[in-house]
Amino acid sequence: MNTQTKTTFKTCPKASNACQAIAAASALLLGHAAQAEGDFWDFSKDWSFDSAVLYYSEADRVQAFEAIVSATRETDVDDKFNFKITLDSLTGATPLGAVVQNTEQTFTRPSGNGQYTVAAGEIPLDDTFRDTRLQLNAQWTKPAWSGVTTSYGLHFSKEFDYLSLAGNGSLAWEFNQKNSVFSLGLSVASDTFSPYGGIPVAHSQMVVDRVQFADDDAYRAAFDATRDRADDTKQTTDLLLGWTQVVNRSTIMQFNYSYSSVNGYLSDPFKVYSVVDNTGTVIETNGLYAHYYENRPDSRAKHSIFGQVKHHFDESIADFSLRYMTDDWDIDSQTVDYKHLFYVGENSYIEPQFRYYQQSAANFYLPYLLDSQAQPEFASSDIRLGEFTAYTLGFKYGWKTDSGNDIAVRLSYYQQTPKDVLGNHPGQLANAEIYPDLDAFFVQFSYSF
């Protein structure tokens, strides 16, 4: 989600074939239940709703607001239909990837229309970051035969410069007196990037300053030479194998293995990396500062193993999980998550949370490139691909209303600390903030009825 201009979005415009396809498919899924019950859309009968609003804020960077509404309907023939709408908006500043300098730096906006200046010693941030996203999901779950349940779903997501369409299907088999469940799931997605200004040519040099050109036409010609095409796509296939086991009346365990294969355009069209000399200064080539658009491999394969245990004590519930992920970009990550729910009286509870995350760097990640080094085939300065550790501290309070509805408020604090993958830095970069920390907090309010 990297839109650089303001945008408004209309829900399911008539011209949107993808959105209309989702609506038509959802109506088809409803056909069976509608025949079984003529009052399917009677909201006074057997509907349940979950809603939530979330505010997220990074210190001096991105702020986000998200609203979610989910509706679930169970029929007399044990079919379950779920529909979810998500709308979120992001604004603020996001790291560009360029290295910090002791002089001010000027950058061209992704569209090529206009420029912005970053003060000396400041992390280059693009403060034009804007995005609005609408997401629609439809899921149909139904018994297939004895002990087996199937589920089918459709996904639609639209941002200013990004479109995602996906379908999924899963099968769950209960046995051992329903104490054991084996599950198999498959998801296929196709995403289209259409960044404002076009897809940049990999490793092309950012055209920085209009005064270096005779006129606007010369500048525009130079900028257009750094653009390769208007849009590009990627395809994702996810496979999930799961096992859930009831250990005893108080304990349940779950184990999952997932595989993800992604192919297509995987670079971030808004990220650059810098080339510096032995004094740590960004060099100039062809009268332009050496900031180059990144390039990532066009495929990625990920393997993930997940385990979770929940135990119900007399007055509380412990929830502990571990996840390990590895991929062919050499990123390995470990996640530890622990939540403990404590009942407070008859109708309320509190739930503190601690989450720890650690990952290694991608094999093509670099904070900058020395001019004495050969230009690699793949390169990115995106800190999300670097080595870092992060933790989350959270606290949730929930209660049940007199009418039986559920309300909860959650507060969380997140801190990300990058690790220096180089150790030593030349010249002015020796004391520069090359790897900035990230601090964020978010608050969520949810209501179920």
N, C-alpha and C positions, 0 to 999 in steps of 0.2 A: 504494500500500500504506500505508494510513493508519489502521489499526485502533487504537482507543484503549483496548481492554480485552484481557485475557489470553484466549488461545484455544487449544484443542487441536483436532487434525484427524485423523479416521480415514480411512485410505486406502480410496477407493471404497466409501462406505457404500451399503447396499442401496437407500436412499431416493433416492440421487442418480441421476436419470435421465440427466443429461449424462455422468456418469462411466460408467454402464452403456452408453451409446451409443458412447462411445469404445472400450470393451472389445469390444462387438459388432462395430463397424466394423473394429477391428484383427483380430478373428477372421476376418472376411470377406476382408480383404486377404491373410490367410495361406492361404486356401483353395486357391489355385492351386498354391502351393509344396508344401502338405501333400499334394496329390494326386500331385505329381511325386516327392516323397520322403516316405515314411512316417515317417522318423526326423527330421522337421523340428525337433522339440524335444529332440533328442539333443544336449546341450550339449558333448559330446566331439567334435562334428563341425562344423567350419567356422563357429563363432561367434567373434566378437571383441568384447571389452568395453573400454570406457573409463570410468574413474571419477575423480572429483575431489572434494576438499573445500576450501572457501574460508572464510577468516575475514577480515572487513572491519571496520575501526574508524575512526570519525571522532573527533577530539579533543573530548571532553566532549559528544558527541552520540550518533549512532546506531552500534550494533554489529550485525553480521550474521554468521550462520553458514549456509553452503550446502553441500549434498551432492548430487552428480549421479552417476547410473549410466546408461550408454548401452550398448545391446546391438545388434550388427549381424549379420545372417545373409545370406550369399550362397548361392543355390541353383545347381544344375546348369544351369538354364535362364537364368542370368544375372540373375535377379531379386534385388534387395537389399531387405531389410527392416530398419528401424531403429526401436528403441523406447528412449525416454529418460524417466527419472523424475528430477524435481528437487524437493528439499524444502529450504526455507530459512526461517530465523527471524530477525526483526529486533526490536530493543529499544533503548530509550534516549530521547533528547530530540530534537525536531525544531522548527525555527523556526516560530512561529505567524504571523508577518507583522506583528504589532503593533510600534510604534516604541518605542525605548528612552526611559525617563524617569528623572529624578533623584529620584523617589519610588517606593516599591514599588507594584506593580500587581496586581490580582486579576482572574482570568479564570475563566469557567465551563468545565467540561470539555465536550467535544462531545456527550456523552450527556445533559447537563443535570443529571447526578447528581454533585454535588460541585464544588469549586472549588480553585484553586491560586494561590499568590502568588509573584510574581517580585520579587526584591530590586531596590532602586534601582540604576540604572546597568547592570543586567544585560539581556541580550537576552532577550526573552520566548520561552521554550522550553516546549513541552508535554512533560513528562517521563513521560507515560503512553503514549507511542508503543509499540505492540506489534503484531506481525503474524506469522502463520505462513502459508506458501504451499506448496501442492502443485501441481506441474505435470506433465502427462503429454503426451508427443508420440509419434505413430506416423507413419512415413514409408515409402512403397513406391516403389522406383525400378526401372524395367524397360525393356528395349529395346522400341520400338514398331515401327519398321521400319528399313531400312538407314540407318545413320548417325544415327538419331534415338532419343533416350532420353527417357522421360517419368517424372515423379515426382508422387506425390500424398500429401498429409499431413493429419493431424488434430491439433488442439491443444486441451487442456483445462487450465485453471488456476483454482484456487480459493483465495481468501483469506477471512478472517473476514467482510469486508464487500464482496467483489469476486469476480465470476465472469466468466471469459473463455472463449469458445468460438470456434474458428477452423478454417478449412479452406484448403488451398493446393494449387496444381497448377503444374507447370512443364514446359517442353519444351526440350531441348538438341539442337542439330543440329551434327554434326561434318562437316567437309568439308576440302578442300585437304589430302588425305592425313592427316586428323585433326590437322592443325596449327592449325586454326581452329575455334572453337565459338561459335555464336550461341545465346543462351538467352532465354527468355521465361517470366516467372513471374507468378502472380496469387494474392493472398491476401485472404480476406474474414473479418472478425472481428466478433463481437457481444459487448459487455461490459456487465455490469450492476453498478451501484453500489448498495449497501444499507448506508450508514453507520449505526452505532449512534447513535440520536438523530434520524435522518432527514436529508433534504436541506434545508439552510437556504434561506430566502427570500433571493434576491440583494439585496444592499445593506441587509439588515435589521440592526438594531443588536443587538449581543451583550447579553444579559441577564446582568449581572455579579454583583450582590450581593443575596443573599436578604434582608438586613436592610432593603432598600428596599421590601419588600413586606409586607403585613399578616400573611400566613401562607404556608405552603408551597403551598397551593392557588392563591393569587394569583401566586406565583412561577412555578408550573408552567404556569398559563394564559398568563403573559407569555412563557415559554420556548416553549411550543407555538405561539404566534403567530409565532415566527421560523422555524418549520418549514413547508415547503411540501408535501412528499410523502415517502413512506418510501424510495423508490428511484428510479433513473433509468438510462437506457442510453446507449450510444454505439456507432456502427458505423464500422468502418475498412475501407477498401479500399486495398490496396497493389499497385502494378504495377512490375515490374522488367524492364528490357531489358539484356542483358549481351553482352559480346564478349570472348573469351579468345583470345590469339594466341601461338603459339610462335614466337619470333623466331629463335632458333638453339638449338644443343644446350645452351646455358648460360642462356638468358634467356627468360622468359615474361612477358606483359603482360595486364592485364585492365582493361576499362572498363565501368562500369555507369551506367545512368540509372534512377532510381526516382521514382515519384510516389505520394504518399499522400494520401488524402482521408478526413477524420474528421468525423463529424457526430453531434450529440447533446449530452449533458451533459459538458462539458470543464472545468468549474470544479473546484477542490479544496474539498470541503465543510468542511475543517478550517482553512482559511486566512482571515485577516481583514486589513483595512488600517485605519489610524488617521487621524483628522482632528485637526489641531492648529491653535492660534492663532499670532499673530505672535511669541509668546515660546517657541514650540516645545512648548507644553504641550497634552496631549490635552484637548479641550474636553468639557464635559458637556452633554448634551441629555436632557430628560425625567428628570433625576436619574441618568442613566447615562453612563458614559464612552463616548466616540464611537469604538468599534471596530465596524466593519461587515464582514459576510461578503462575500467577493469575488464578482465576476461576470466570466466570460470569454465570448467569442463561442461560439456553438454549432456552429461549423464551422471547419475548418482544412485548408488545402491546402499540401503540402510538395513541393518538388522537390529532388532530390539528384543530384550527379554525383560519381562515384568512379573513381579510377584507381590502379593498383597495378603495380609492377614487381618481379620477383624475378630475381636473377642469382646463379648458382652459380660461385664462384671455386674455385680448387684446394682450399683448406682452409676455406672459409667460404661462407655464403649471405647476401646482402643482400636486405632486404625493405623497400621504400619505398612509401608510399601517401599520396594526397591526397584529401580529400573537401570538397565545397562544398555547403551546404544553404541554401535560402531558402524562406520561407513567406509567406502573406498576413497574418500577424501582425507582419510586418516584422522577423522574426528572421533574420539571416544568420549563418552560422557557417562556419568553416574549420578543418579538422583535418589536421595533419601527423603521420605516424607512421613511425618508422624503427626497424627491428630488424635485428640482425646476428648470425647464428649462427656460432660458431667451434667447429670440432671440436677436442676435447681428447683425444688418444689415439685408440684405435680404437672405444671404446664409450661415449663421453661427449661432452658439448658444453656451452657456455655461450652465453647469448643476452641481451645488454643491449638495452634499449629506451628510446626517448625519444618522447613523444607531446605535441604542443602543440595546444591547442584555444582558439578565440576566438569569441565570439558577441556580437551586438548585442542591444539590449533590445526586448521586445515593445512595440507602440505603445500598449498600455494599462497598461504597468508603471509603478508609482509607489511610492517608499519610504514615502510618507505623502501625505495630501491637506490643503492649507490650507483653513481655514474660509471664506476669501475666494473660493475657487474653487467653481464649480458642480460638482455631483456628476456624474461622467462616466457614460456608459452602461456601459462596461466598465472594471474596475479590479482590479488584483492587486498585492500587495506580495511575492509569492513570488520570492525571489532567483534561483530557477532560470529565471525569465523576464527577469531583468535582464541588463545588460551585464557580462561578465567574461571573464577569460582563465584558463586552467588548463594545467598541465603534469603529466605522469606520468613518473617515472623508475623503470624496472623492471630486474630481473635474474633470469634463469632458468638453472637448472642441471639437466641431464637426463642420464640414463645408461641403458644396456641391461644387464639382469641376465644371469646365466649361462644362464638358461632362455629368454632372448630377449624378455623382457617389458620395457616401457618405463616408466621412473619419472622424474618431473620435480618440481622445487620452484621456485616463482616468488615473488619478493618485489617489491613495488611501493610507491612513495610518490606521493601525489597532493596537489597544492595548487591551490586555486581563489582567485583574487583579483578581487573585484568592482570595477567602475569607478563612480565617482560620476556619476550622470546629471543631477544638479541643479547641483552646484558650490557653491552657497551655501545655508546652512540657518539658520532663525530661532532666536534665543534659545538655550535649553539644548541644542538639537540641533547647534549649531555644533561642539561638541567631543565629541559622542556617537558611539558605534560603530554607525552606521546600516547599514553594509555590512560585516558580519563576514567575515573570511577563513575558509576551510575547509581543514583539513589532515586527511589520512586515509592509512592504510596498509593493505595487505592481503597475505596470504600464502596461496598455493594449493599443494596437493599433488595430483598426478595420477598415476594408475597405469593402464596399458593392458596387456591380456593376451588 
